[in-house]
Amino acid sequence: MAVVFNTKSHFDDPARQNMVFYIRDNIESRIKCVANGDHAYAFRDGLENMRGRGQVIVVLKMWRVWIFFSYFGPPELWIETVGGLSDFRFNPLLPEVEEFSQSVNNSDPYVRRHGAIGPL
């Protein structure tokens, strides 16, 4: 569960359509996420429906963790959708999401400036 920011869609190449976005948790860890194929379209549409409602909290389920080691810098870590098992929800009605939202409101300077929304 994390706050969504910095989204970018890549729908130009029919063979590799994806949506890249970053998430930030309540201790300001930032993680790159890649939604592929149908998940990319669903993520884009769902995020578009959340427009104008403040910060969006997303809960990810069954995403694959990838790590790329480089000789010239720190390893790069990202998570990516895994076929039909992957899922996500924007601002679900869960007590954990409400607690997370309060925690983010208290700890994240960006969210304190721009606001976060609770469950819909």
MOPAC internal coordinates of N, CA, C and O (Angstrom, degrees):
PM7 1SCF
backbone

  N    0.0000 0     0.00 0     0.00 0    0    0    0
  C    1.4349 1     0.00 0     0.00 0    1    0    0
  C    1.5233 1   107.04 1     0.00 0    2    1    0
  O    1.2310 1   120.72 1   -46.35 1    3    2    1
  N    1.3307 1   116.23 1   133.65 1    3    2    1
  C    1.4574 1   120.33 1  -177.40 1    5    3    2
  C    1.5242 1   110.26 1  -165.36 1    6    5    3
  O    1.2310 1   121.08 1    -9.89 1    7    6    5
  N    1.3355 1   115.54 1   170.11 1    7    6    5
  C    1.4585 1   122.83 1   176.14 1    9    7    6
  C    1.5241 1   108.48 1   -87.78 1   10    9    7
  O    1.2310 1   120.22 1   -44.66 1   11   10    9
  N    1.3282 1   117.19 1   135.34 1   11   10    9
  C    1.4682 1   122.82 1  -179.28 1   13   11   10
  C    1.5224 1   109.69 1   -87.16 1   14   13   11
  O    1.2310 1   120.75 1   -42.54 1   15   14   13
  N    1.3402 1   116.17 1   137.46 1   15   14   13
  C    1.4583 1   120.76 1   171.71 1   17   15   14
  C    1.5226 1   109.44 1  -153.74 1   18   17   15
  O    1.2310 1   120.04 1   -12.21 1   19   18   17
  N    1.3195 1   117.53 1   167.79 1   19   18   17
  C    1.4744 1   124.44 1   177.86 1   21   19   18
  C    1.5263 1   113.17 1    49.03 1   22   21   19
  O    1.2310 1   119.98 1  -108.28 1   23   22   21
  N    1.2951 1   117.64 1    71.72 1   23   22   21
  C    1.4648 1   121.29 1   178.65 1   25   23   22
  C    1.5227 1   110.12 1   -96.61 1   26   25   23
  O    1.2310 1   121.14 1   -32.58 1   27   26   25
  N    1.3324 1   115.42 1   147.42 1   27   26   25
  C    1.4666 1   120.88 1   176.65 1   29   27   26
  C    1.5260 1   108.15 1  -149.87 1   30   29   27
  O    1.2310 1   120.69 1   -53.62 1   31   30   29
  N    1.3228 1   116.28 1   126.38 1   31   30   29
  C    1.4676 1   120.02 1   179.99 1   33   31   30
  C    1.5205 1   110.11 1   -97.16 1   34   33   31
  O    1.2310 1   121.61 1   -33.37 1   35   34   33
  N    1.3332 1   114.53 1   146.63 1   35   34   33
  C    1.4648 1   122.98 1   177.73 1   37   35   34
  C    1.5310 1   107.63 1  -130.56 1   38   37   35
  O    1.2310 1   120.80 1   -95.53 1   39   38   37
  N    1.3238 1   116.08 1    84.47 1   39   38   37
  C    1.4597 1   120.52 1  -178.13 1   41   39   38
  C    1.5243 1   112.11 1  -111.13 1   42   41   39
  O    1.2310 1   119.99 1  -169.83 1   43   42   41
  N    1.3361 1   117.63 1    10.17 1   43   42   41
  C    1.4660 1   121.81 1  -177.72 1   45   43   42
  C    1.5242 1   112.99 1   -71.01 1   46   45   43
  O    1.2310 1   120.48 1   139.13 1   47   46   45
  N    1.3366 1   116.68 1   -40.87 1   47   46   45
  C    1.4609 1   121.76 1  -177.03 1   49   47   46
  C    1.5284 1   109.31 1   -93.87 1   50   49   47
  O    1.2310 1   119.44 1   -68.04 1   51   50   49
  N    1.3423 1   118.67 1   111.96 1   51   50   49
  C    1.4743 1   120.42 1  -177.91 1   53   51   50
  C    1.5290 1   113.48 1   -59.78 1   54   53   51
  O    1.2310 1   120.18 1   154.69 1   55   54   53
  N    1.3305 1   117.25 1   -25.31 1   55   54   53
  C    1.4598 1   120.15 1  -178.62 1   57   55   54
  C    1.5266 1   112.18 1   -80.10 1   58   57   55
  O    1.2310 1   120.02 1   158.53 1   59   58   57
  N    1.3120 1   117.57 1   -21.47 1   59   58   57
  C    1.4740 1   120.36 1  -175.41 1   61   59   58
  C    1.5295 1   110.41 1  -141.04 1   62   61   59
  O    1.2310 1   120.53 1  -110.58 1   63   62   61
  N    1.3234 1   116.60 1    69.42 1   63   62   61
  C    1.4606 1   121.02 1   179.98 1   65   63   62
  C    1.5248 1   108.82 1   -90.12 1   66   65   63
  O    1.2310 1   120.92 1   -53.34 1   67   66   65
  N    1.3335 1   115.84 1   126.66 1   67   66   65
  C    1.4499 1   118.28 1   179.56 1   69   67   66
  C    1.5154 1   111.72 1  -151.89 1   70   69   67
  O    1.2310 1   121.79 1   -12.29 1   71   70   69
  N    1.2951 1   114.18 1   167.71 1   71   70   69
  C    1.4602 1   123.05 1   177.35 1   73   71   70
  C    1.5183 1   105.93 1  -125.00 1   74   73   71
  O    1.2310 1   120.45 1   -60.14 1   75   74   73
  N    1.3242 1   116.74 1   119.86 1   75   74   73
  C    1.4571 1   121.84 1   178.63 1   77   75   74
  C    1.5244 1   107.64 1  -101.74 1   78   77   75
  O    1.2310 1   120.71 1   -47.41 1   79   78   77
  N    1.3079 1   116.25 1   132.59 1   79   78   77
  C    1.4584 1   120.84 1   176.48 1   81   79   78
  C    1.5210 1   108.59 1  -148.46 1   82   81   79
  O    1.2310 1   121.14 1   -15.05 1   83   82   81
  N    1.2873 1   115.43 1   164.95 1   83   82   81
  C    1.4575 1   121.23 1   178.65 1   85   83   82
  C    1.5156 1   108.49 1  -119.23 1   86   85   83
  O    1.2310 1   121.51 1   -30.67 1   87   86   85
  N    1.3304 1   114.71 1   149.33 1   87   86   85
  C    1.4534 1   120.20 1   176.53 1   89   87   86
  C    1.5274 1   108.40 1  -123.59 1   90   89   87
  O    1.2310 1   121.22 1   -28.03 1   91   90   89
  N    1.3265 1   115.27 1   151.97 1   91   90   89
  C    1.4627 1   121.21 1   179.73 1   93   91   90
  C    1.5223 1   107.44 1  -131.89 1   94   93   91
  O    1.2310 1   121.01 1   -47.90 1   95   94   93
  N    1.3295 1   115.67 1   132.10 1   95   94   93
  C    1.4645 1   118.92 1   179.37 1   97   95   94
  C    1.5255 1   110.06 1   -94.85 1   98   97   95
  O    1.2310 1   120.66 1    10.54 1   99   98   97
  N    1.3257 1   116.34 1  -169.46 1   99   98   97
  C    1.4638 1   119.98 1  -175.13 1  101   99   98
  C    1.5240 1   113.60 1   -78.83 1  102  101   99
  O    1.2310 1   119.41 1   176.14 1  103  102  101
  N    1.3299 1   118.72 1    -3.86 1  103  102  101
  C    1.4672 1   120.94 1   173.04 1  105  103  102
  C    1.5236 1   110.05 1  -113.01 1  106  105  103
  O    1.2310 1   120.97 1  -159.79 1  107  106  105
  N    1.3175 1   115.75 1    20.21 1  107  106  105
  C    1.4605 1   124.83 1   175.09 1  109  107  106
  C    1.5245 1   114.49 1    64.26 1  110  109  107
  O    1.2310 1   119.70 1  -155.01 1  111  110  109
  N    1.3330 1   118.17 1    24.99 1  111  110  109
  C    1.4601 1   120.50 1   169.79 1  113  111  110
  C    1.5178 1   107.35 1   -73.53 1  114  113  111
  O    1.2310 1   120.49 1   -45.72 1  115  114  113
  N    1.3316 1   116.67 1   134.28 1  115  114  113
  C    1.4690 1   120.45 1   179.97 1  117  115  114
  C    1.5228 1   108.53 1  -113.71 1  118  117  115
  O    1.2310 1   121.11 1   -48.45 1  119  118  117
  N    1.3266 1   115.49 1   131.55 1  119  118  117
  C    1.4646 1   121.27 1  -177.14 1  121  119  118
  C    1.5161 1   109.22 1  -129.03 1  122  121  119
  O    1.2310 1   121.10 1   -47.47 1  123  122  121
  N    1.3294 1   115.49 1   132.53 1  123  122  121
  C    1.4637 1   121.53 1   175.60 1  125  123  122
  C    1.5266 1   108.55 1   -78.27 1  126  125  123
  O    1.2310 1   120.53 1   -42.21 1  127  126  125
  N    1.3331 1   116.59 1   137.79 1  127  126  125
  C    1.4614 1   122.59 1   179.11 1  129  127  126
  C    1.5235 1   108.79 1  -129.10 1  130  129  127
  O    1.2310 1   120.71 1   -36.00 1  131  130  129
  N    1.3326 1   116.24 1   144.00 1  131  130  129
  C    1.4610 1   121.31 1   178.94 1  133  131  130
  C    1.5237 1   108.36 1  -130.73 1  134  133  131
  O    1.2310 1   120.78 1   -63.35 1  135  134  133
  N    1.3278 1   116.12 1   116.65 1  135  134  133
  C    1.4662 1   121.93 1   174.41 1  137  135  134
  C    1.5285 1   106.89 1   -99.39 1  138  137  135
  O    1.2310 1   120.30 1   -52.97 1  139  138  137
  N    1.3287 1   117.03 1   127.03 1  139  138  137
  C    1.4617 1   122.04 1  -175.82 1  141  139  138
  C    1.5225 1   112.50 1  -107.19 1  142  141  139
  O    1.2310 1   121.06 1   -26.82 1  143  142  141
  N    1.3361 1   115.58 1   153.18 1  143  142  141
  C    1.4638 1   122.51 1   172.42 1  145  143  142
  C    1.5165 1   113.74 1    54.55 1  146  145  143
  O    1.2310 1   121.02 1    52.43 1  147  146  145
  N    1.3407 1   115.65 1  -127.57 1  147  146  145
  C    1.4662 1   121.16 1  -178.81 1  149  147  146
  C    1.5260 1   112.26 1   -61.04 1  150  149  147
  O    1.2310 1   120.64 1   145.48 1  151  150  149
  N    1.3487 1   116.38 1   -34.52 1  151  150  149
  C    1.4626 1   119.49 1   177.23 1  153  151  150
  C    1.5278 1   110.95 1   -61.66 1  154  153  151
  O    1.2310 1   120.29 1   143.43 1  155  154  153
  N    1.3294 1   117.05 1   -36.57 1  155  154  153
  C    1.4687 1   121.17 1   179.79 1  157  155  154
  C    1.5255 1   110.54 1   -63.14 1  158  157  155
  O    1.2310 1   120.61 1   133.91 1  159  158  157
  N    1.3210 1   116.44 1   -46.09 1  159  158  157
  C    1.4703 1   120.05 1   179.06 1  161  159  158
  C    1.5326 1   111.06 1   -64.64 1  162  161  159
  O    1.2310 1   120.53 1   137.46 1  163  162  161
  N    1.3292 1   116.60 1   -42.54 1  163  162  161
  C    1.4639 1   120.27 1   179.82 1  165  163  162
  C    1.5275 1   110.66 1   -64.74 1  166  165  163
  O    1.2310 1   120.58 1   139.94 1  167  166  165
  N    1.3323 1   116.50 1   -40.06 1  167  166  165
  C    1.4611 1   119.56 1   178.69 1  169  167  166
  C    1.5273 1   110.44 1   -64.67 1  170  169  167
  O    1.2310 1   120.58 1   133.42 1  171  170  169
  N    1.3238 1   116.50 1   -46.58 1  171  170  169
  C    1.4673 1   120.73 1   179.62 1  173  171  170
  C    1.5276 1   110.97 1   -58.51 1  174  173  171
  O    1.2310 1   120.61 1   132.78 1  175  174  173
  N    1.3377 1   116.43 1   -47.22 1  175  174  173
  C    1.4627 1   120.50 1  -178.63 1  177  175  174
  C    1.5281 1   111.66 1   -65.70 1  178  177  175
  O    1.2310 1   120.69 1   137.43 1  179  178  177
  N    1.3326 1   116.29 1   -42.57 1  179  178  177
  C    1.4638 1   120.06 1   178.91 1  181  179  178
  C    1.5149 1   112.22 1   -63.92 1  182  181  179
  O    1.2310 1   120.85 1   139.00 1  183  182  181
  N    1.3232 1   115.98 1   -41.00 1  183  182  181
  C    1.4593 1   120.14 1   178.73 1  185  183  182
  C    1.5240 1   110.82 1   -67.25 1  186  185  183
  O    1.2310 1   120.68 1   142.61 1  187  186  185
  N    1.3254 1   116.30 1   -37.39 1  187  186  185
  C    1.4708 1   120.63 1   177.59 1  189  187  186
  C    1.5339 1   110.52 1   -61.91 1  190  189  187
  O    1.2310 1   120.34 1   142.24 1  191  190  189
  N    1.3328 1   116.96 1   -37.76 1  191  190  189
  C    1.4677 1   120.99 1   178.27 1  193  191  190
  C    1.5287 1   112.31 1   -67.05 1  194  193  191
  O    1.2310 1   120.36 1   158.83 1  195  194  193
  N    1.3390 1   116.91 1   -21.17 1  195  194  193
  C    1.4616 1   121.45 1  -179.55 1  197  195  194
  C    1.5247 1   111.92 1   -89.42 1  198  197  195
  O    1.2310 1   119.72 1   174.46 1  199  198  197
  N    1.3126 1   118.15 1    -5.54 1  199  198  197
  C    1.4704 1   122.39 1  -176.04 1  201  199  198
  C    1.5262 1   110.99 1   -56.11 1  202  201  199
  O    1.2310 1   121.38 1   -42.42 1  203  202  201
  N    1.3212 1   114.97 1   137.58 1  203  202  201
  C    1.4543 1   120.92 1   177.99 1  205  203  202
  C    1.5142 1   114.23 1    83.28 1  206  205  203
  O    1.2310 1   119.93 1  -175.25 1  207  206  205
  N    1.3041 1   117.74 1     4.75 1  207  206  205
  C    1.4690 1   121.00 1  -177.96 1  209  207  206
  C    1.5275 1   112.47 1  -108.39 1  210  209  207
  O    1.2310 1   119.34 1  -163.96 1  211  210  209
  N    1.3194 1   118.86 1    16.04 1  211  210  209
  C    1.4596 1   121.28 1  -179.29 1  213  211  210
  C    1.5107 1   111.45 1    87.33 1  214  213  211
  O    1.2310 1   121.00 1    21.55 1  215  214  213
  N    1.3264 1   115.69 1  -158.45 1  215  214  213
  C    1.4601 1   120.45 1  -179.17 1  217  215  214
  C    1.5238 1   110.13 1   -67.71 1  218  217  215
  O    1.2310 1   120.96 1   -32.39 1  219  218  217
  N    1.3216 1   115.76 1   147.61 1  219  218  217
  C    1.4556 1   121.71 1  -178.59 1  221  219  218
  C    1.5183 1   109.02 1  -111.82 1  222  221  219
  O    1.2310 1   120.66 1   -51.74 1  223  222  221
  N    1.3202 1   116.35 1   128.26 1  223  222  221
  C    1.4553 1   121.87 1   175.30 1  225  223  222
  C    1.5145 1   107.39 1   -99.89 1  226  225  223
  O    1.2310 1   120.93 1   -48.72 1  227  226  225
  N    1.3227 1   115.83 1   131.28 1  227  226  225
  C    1.4580 1   120.90 1  -179.30 1  229  227  226
  C    1.5285 1   108.79 1  -119.39 1  230  229  227
  O    1.2310 1   120.96 1   -38.62 1  231  230  229
  N    1.3231 1   115.76 1   141.38 1  231  230  229
  C    1.4530 1   122.58 1   173.98 1  233  231  230
  C    1.5243 1   106.54 1  -111.94 1  234  233  231
  O    1.2310 1   120.54 1   -57.58 1  235  234  233
  N    1.3281 1   116.58 1   122.42 1  235  234  233
  C    1.4654 1   122.07 1  -179.16 1  237  235  234
  C    1.5182 1   109.21 1  -102.62 1  238  237  235
  O    1.2310 1   120.61 1   -37.21 1  239  238  237
  N    1.3376 1   116.43 1   142.79 1  239  238  237
  C    1.4610 1   121.45 1   178.90 1  241  239  238
  C    1.5243 1   108.84 1  -133.23 1  242  241  239
  O    1.2310 1   120.68 1   -49.99 1  243  242  241
  N    1.3066 1   116.31 1   130.01 1  243  242  241
  C    1.4755 1   123.69 1   174.12 1  245  243  242
  C    1.5331 1   112.34 1    60.92 1  246  245  243
  O    1.2310 1   120.10 1  -126.38 1  247  246  245
  N    1.3101 1   117.41 1    53.62 1  247  246  245
  C    1.4620 1   122.04 1   174.44 1  249  247  246
  C    1.5191 1   107.72 1  -105.22 1  250  249  247
  O    1.2310 1   119.97 1   -37.38 1  251  250  249
  N    1.3184 1   117.67 1   142.62 1  251  250  249
  C    1.4648 1   123.25 1  -178.39 1  253  251  250
  C    1.5327 1   109.89 1   -82.49 1  254  253  251
  O    1.2310 1   120.92 1   -42.82 1  255  254  253
  N    1.3324 1   115.85 1   137.18 1  255  254  253
  C    1.4655 1   121.66 1   176.78 1  257  255  254
  C    1.5212 1   108.67 1   -92.13 1  258  257  255
  O    1.2310 1   120.67 1   -49.60 1  259  258  257
  N    1.3266 1   116.33 1   130.40 1  259  258  257
  C    1.4593 1   123.11 1   177.38 1  261  259  258
  C    1.5151 1   108.59 1  -119.22 1  262  261  259
  O    1.2310 1   120.92 1   -33.38 1  263  262  261
  N    1.3310 1   115.85 1   146.62 1  263  262  261
  C    1.4554 1   120.42 1   174.73 1  265  263  262
  C    1.5198 1   108.34 1  -137.81 1  266  265  263
  O    1.2310 1   120.76 1   -44.48 1  267  266  265
  N    1.3237 1   116.15 1   135.52 1  267  266  265
  C    1.4582 1   122.47 1   179.59 1  269  267  266
  C    1.5193 1   107.58 1  -119.36 1  270  269  267
  O    1.2310 1   121.04 1   -61.93 1  271  270  269
  N    1.3493 1   115.62 1   118.07 1  271  270  269
  C    1.4595 1   120.44 1   178.82 1  273  271  270
  C    1.5162 1   109.62 1   -90.73 1  274  273  271
  O    1.2310 1   120.87 1   -41.94 1  275  274  273
  N    1.3271 1   115.94 1   138.06 1  275  274  273
  C    1.4570 1   121.86 1  -178.85 1  277  275  274
  C    1.5202 1   109.10 1  -128.21 1  278  277  275
  O    1.2310 1   120.83 1   -37.11 1  279  278  277
  N    1.3294 1   116.02 1   142.89 1  279  278  277
  C    1.4628 1   120.28 1   175.54 1  281  279  278
  C    1.5254 1   111.27 1   -73.53 1  282  281  279
  O    1.2310 1   120.13 1   161.98 1  283  282  281
  N    1.3036 1   117.35 1   -18.02 1  283  282  281
  C    1.4614 1   121.38 1  -171.13 1  285  283  282
  C    1.5210 1   114.41 1  -108.07 1  286  285  283
  O    1.2310 1   119.83 1  -169.25 1  287  286  285
  N    1.2879 1   117.92 1    10.75 1  287  286  285
  C    1.4571 1   119.52 1  -179.88 1  289  287  286
  C    1.5131 1   110.52 1  -178.69 1  290  289  287
  O    1.2310 1   120.84 1     2.97 1  291  290  289
  N    1.3090 1   115.99 1  -177.03 1  291  290  289
  C    1.4655 1   119.65 1   179.46 1  293  291  290
  C    1.5304 1   110.68 1   -68.65 1  294  293  291
  O    1.2310 1   120.40 1   -23.00 1  295  294  293
  N    1.3226 1   116.85 1   157.00 1  295  294  293
  C    1.4710 1   118.90 1   178.09 1  297  295  294
  C    1.5224 1   111.05 1   -64.07 1  298  297  295
  O    1.2310 1   121.28 1   -32.39 1  299  298  297
  N    1.3285 1   115.15 1   147.61 1  299  298  297
  C    1.4672 1   120.97 1   177.48 1  301  299  298
  C    1.5202 1   108.07 1  -100.34 1  302  301  299
  O    1.2310 1   120.41 1   -48.59 1  303  302  301
  N    1.3126 1   116.82 1   131.41 1  303  302  301
  C    1.4555 1   123.04 1  -178.56 1  305  303  302
  C    1.5187 1   108.54 1  -118.80 1  306  305  303
  O    1.2310 1   120.46 1   -43.92 1  307  306  305
  N    1.3329 1   116.73 1   136.08 1  307  306  305
  C    1.4614 1   120.12 1   174.17 1  309  307  306
  C    1.5192 1   108.83 1  -151.59 1  310  309  307
  O    1.2310 1   120.92 1   -16.59 1  311  310  309
  N    1.3293 1   115.84 1   163.41 1  311  310  309
  C    1.4604 1   120.54 1   176.21 1  313  311  310
  C    1.5186 1   108.26 1  -119.25 1  314  313  311
  O    1.2310 1   121.40 1   -29.66 1  315  314  313
  N    1.3430 1   114.93 1   150.34 1  315  314  313
  C    1.4620 1   120.54 1  -172.49 1  317  315  314
  C    1.5228 1   109.58 1  -143.38 1  318  317  315
  O    1.2310 1   120.76 1   -27.27 1  319  318  317
  N    1.3319 1   116.15 1   152.73 1  319  318  317
  C    1.4654 1   120.48 1   178.82 1  321  319  318
  C    1.5222 1   110.31 1   -65.38 1  322  321  319
  O    1.2310 1   121.33 1   -29.21 1  323  322  321
  N    1.3423 1   115.05 1   150.79 1  323  322  321
  C    1.4557 1   122.07 1   179.92 1  325  323  322
  C    1.5176 1   108.29 1  -125.21 1  326  325  323
  O    1.2310 1   120.06 1   -89.78 1  327  326  325
  N    1.3120 1   117.49 1    90.22 1  327  326  325
  C    1.4634 1   121.66 1   176.70 1  329  327  326
  C    1.5171 1   113.40 1    49.76 1  330  329  327
  O    1.2310 1   121.11 1    36.01 1  331  330  329
  N    1.3301 1   115.48 1  -143.99 1  331  330  329
  C    1.4566 1   121.59 1  -175.85 1  333  331  330
  C    1.5158 1   114.61 1   -76.83 1  334  333  331
  O    1.2310 1   119.79 1   170.91 1  335  334  333
  N    1.3413 1   118.00 1    -9.09 1  335  334  333
  C    1.4602 1   120.24 1  -178.69 1  337  335  334
  C    1.5242 1   112.86 1   -77.49 1  338  337  335
  O    1.2310 1   120.18 1   152.46 1  339  338  337
  N    1.3077 1   117.26 1   -27.54 1  339  338  337
  C    1.4645 1   120.99 1  -176.28 1  341  339  338
  C    1.5204 1   110.78 1   -71.32 1  342  341  339
  O    1.2310 1   121.59 1   -32.34 1  343  342  341
  N    1.3264 1   114.56 1   147.66 1  343  342  341
  C    1.4542 1   119.75 1   178.66 1  345  343  342
  C    1.5240 1   108.67 1  -153.91 1  346  345  343
  O    1.2310 1   120.43 1   -15.56 1  347  346  345
  N    1.3100 1   116.79 1   164.44 1  347  346  345
  C    1.4584 1   122.22 1   175.42 1  349  347  346
  C    1.5174 1   108.56 1  -153.45 1  350  349  347
  O    1.2310 1   121.37 1   -23.17 1  351  350  349
  N    1.3230 1   114.98 1   156.83 1  351  350  349
  C    1.4634 1   121.81 1   176.76 1  353  351  350
  C    1.5207 1   108.10 1  -139.33 1  354  353  351
  O    1.2310 1   120.88 1   -42.27 1  355  354  353
  N    1.3327 1   115.93 1   137.73 1  355  354  353
  C    1.4564 1   121.22 1   175.93 1  357  355  354
  C    1.5214 1   109.08 1   -94.83 1  358  357  355
  O    1.2310 1   120.30 1   -55.00 1  359  358  357
  N    1.3190 1   117.04 1   125.00 1  359  358  357
  C    1.4640 1   123.82 1   176.28 1  361  359  358
  C    1.5339 1   113.22 1    45.32 1  362  361  359
  O    1.2310 1   119.92 1  -124.94 1  363  362  361
  N    1.3491 1   117.76 1    55.06 1  363  362  361
  C    1.4683 1   118.61 1  -179.50 1  365  363  362
  C    1.5315 1   111.10 1   -68.33 1  366  365  363
  O    1.2310 1   121.35 1   -24.84 1  367  366  365
  N    1.3103 1   115.02 1   155.16 1  367  366  365
  C    1.4687 1   121.20 1   179.52 1  369  367  366
  C    1.5227 1   109.73 1   -80.83 1  370  369  367
  O    1.2310 1   120.83 1   -98.02 1  371  370  369
  N    1.3231 1   116.02 1    81.98 1  371  370  369
  C    1.4564 1   122.65 1   179.63 1  373  371  370
  C    1.5260 1   108.68 1  -134.22 1  374  373  371
  O    1.2310 1   119.72 1   -37.14 1  375  374  373
  N    1.3290 1   118.14 1   142.86 1  375  374  373
  C    1.4671 1   119.70 1   177.67 1  377  375  374
  C    1.5305 1   112.08 1   -58.60 1  378  377  375
  O    1.2310 1   120.56 1   144.00 1  379  378  377
  N    1.3463 1   116.54 1   -36.00 1  379  378  377
  C    1.4622 1   120.46 1   179.83 1  381  379  378
  C    1.5252 1   111.62 1   -62.29 1  382  381  379
  O    1.2310 1   120.57 1   143.66 1  383  382  381
  N    1.3229 1   116.51 1   -36.34 1  383  382  381
  C    1.4659 1   120.74 1   179.59 1  385  383  382
  C    1.5242 1   109.89 1   -68.70 1  386  385  383
  O    1.2310 1   120.13 1   139.34 1  387  386  385
  N    1.3164 1   117.36 1   -40.66 1  387  386  385
  C    1.4646 1   120.65 1   177.60 1  389  387  386
  C    1.5290 1   110.61 1   -63.10 1  390  389  387
  O    1.2310 1   120.23 1   136.87 1  391  390  389
  N    1.3460 1   117.17 1   -43.13 1  391  390  389
  C    1.4688 1   120.65 1   177.39 1  393  391  390
  C    1.5248 1   110.63 1   -62.51 1  394  393  391
  O    1.2310 1   120.75 1   136.54 1  395  394  393
  N    1.3286 1   116.18 1   -43.46 1  395  394  393
  C    1.4605 1   120.35 1   179.15 1  397  395  394
  C    1.5240 1   110.43 1   -62.35 1  398  397  395
  O    1.2310 1   120.11 1   136.47 1  399  398  397
  N    1.3140 1   117.40 1   -43.53 1  399  398  397
  C    1.4572 1   121.81 1   179.52 1  401  399  398
  C    1.5248 1   110.72 1   -58.74 1  402  401  399
  O    1.2310 1   120.30 1   135.97 1  403  402  401
  N    1.3253 1   117.03 1   -44.03 1  403  402  401
  C    1.4649 1   120.64 1   177.82 1  405  403  402
  C    1.5214 1   111.06 1   -63.96 1  406  405  403
  O    1.2310 1   120.64 1   138.51 1  407  406  405
  N    1.3314 1   116.37 1   -41.49 1  407  406  405
  C    1.4618 1   120.93 1   179.00 1  409  407  406
  C    1.5219 1   111.20 1   -62.90 1  410  409  407
  O    1.2310 1   120.54 1   136.33 1  411  410  409
  N    1.3376 1   116.57 1   -43.67 1  411  410  409
  C    1.4658 1   121.08 1   178.87 1  413  411  410
  C    1.5216 1   110.11 1   -65.01 1  414  413  411
  O    1.2310 1   120.21 1   137.84 1  415  414  413
  N    1.3216 1   117.19 1   -42.16 1  415  414  413
  C    1.4695 1   120.46 1   178.56 1  417  415  414
  C    1.5238 1   111.63 1   -58.35 1  418  417  415
  O    1.2310 1   120.79 1   145.78 1  419  418  417
  N    1.3298 1   116.09 1   -34.22 1  419  418  417
  C    1.4613 1   120.27 1  -177.76 1  421  419  418
  C    1.5194 1   113.50 1   -84.91 1  422  421  419
  O    1.2310 1   119.48 1   156.91 1  423  422  421
  N    1.3409 1   118.61 1   -23.09 1  423  422  421
  C    1.4632 1   119.69 1  -170.77 1  425  423  422
  C    1.5223 1   115.38 1  -115.16 1  426  425  423
  O    1.2310 1   119.08 1   156.16 1  427  426  425
  N    1.3082 1   119.35 1   -23.84 1  427  426  425
  C    1.4658 1   121.44 1  -173.27 1  429  427  426
  C    1.5280 1   110.37 1   -97.27 1  430  429  427
  O    1.2310 1   119.77 1   -62.78 1  431  430  429
  N    1.3514 1   118.05 1   117.22 1  431  430  429
  C    1.4665 1   120.01 1  -178.26 1  433  431  430
  C    1.5303 1   113.23 1   -61.27 1  434  433  431
  O    1.2310 1   119.74 1   143.49 1  435  434  433
  N    1.3294 1   118.10 1   -36.51 1  435  434  433
  C    1.4659 1   120.91 1   179.60 1  437  435  434
  C    1.5248 1   110.17 1   -63.20 1  438  437  435
  O    1.2310 1   120.88 1   133.90 1  439  438  437
  N    1.3200 1   115.93 1   -46.10 1  439  438  437
  C    1.4648 1   120.37 1  -178.75 1  441  439  438
  C    1.5252 1   110.24 1   -68.03 1  442  441  439
  O    1.2310 1   119.97 1   142.82 1  443  442  441
  N    1.3237 1   117.66 1   -37.18 1  443  442  441
  C    1.4708 1   119.55 1   176.69 1  445  443  442
  C    1.5245 1   110.67 1   -60.54 1  446  445  443
  O    1.2310 1   120.37 1   142.17 1  447  446  445
  N    1.3416 1   116.90 1   -37.83 1  447  446  445
  C    1.4647 1   120.92 1   179.69 1  449  447  446
  C    1.5157 1   111.98 1   -71.66 1  450  449  447
  O    1.2310 1   120.36 1   134.57 1  451  450  449
  N    1.3445 1   116.91 1   -45.43 1  451  450  449
  C    1.4651 1   121.03 1  -170.15 1  453  451  450
  C    1.5229 1   114.15 1  -104.32 1  454  453  451
  O    1.2310 1   119.86 1   167.36 1  455  454  453
  N    1.3284 1   117.86 1   -12.64 1  455  454  453
  C    1.4533 1   120.71 1   176.80 1  457  455  454
  C    1.5125 1   113.27 1    89.33 1  458  457  455
  O    1.2310 1   121.04 1   -28.01 1  459  458  457
  N    1.2980 1   115.62 1   151.99 1  459  458  457
  C    1.4632 1   122.81 1   175.16 1  461  459  458
  C    1.5122 1   107.11 1  -128.21 1  462  461  459
  O    1.2310 1   120.84 1   -25.72 1  463  462  461
  N    1.3040 1   116.00 1   154.28 1  463  462  461
  C    1.4559 1   119.20 1   179.34 1  465  463  462
  C    1.5072 1   109.24 1  -108.54 1  466  465  463
  O    1.2310 1   120.70 1   -25.56 1  467  466  465
  N    1.2926 1   116.27 1   154.44 1  467  466  465
  C    1.4456 1   121.76 1   176.75 1  469  467  466
  C    1.5132 1   110.44 1   -88.13 1  470  469  467
  O    1.2310 1   120.27 1    10.42 1  471  470  469
  N    1.3222 1   117.08 1  -169.58 1  471  470  469
  C    1.4593 1   120.37 1   178.78 1  473  471  470
  C    1.5236 1   111.05 1   -59.80 1  474  473  471
  O    1.2310 1   120.70 1   -29.79 1  475  474  473
  N    1.3213 1   116.27 1   150.21 1  475  474  473
  C    1.4631 1   120.86 1  -179.87 1  477  475  474
  C    1.5095 1   110.36 1   -84.81 1  478  477  475
  O    1.2310 1   120.10 1   180.00 1  479  478  477

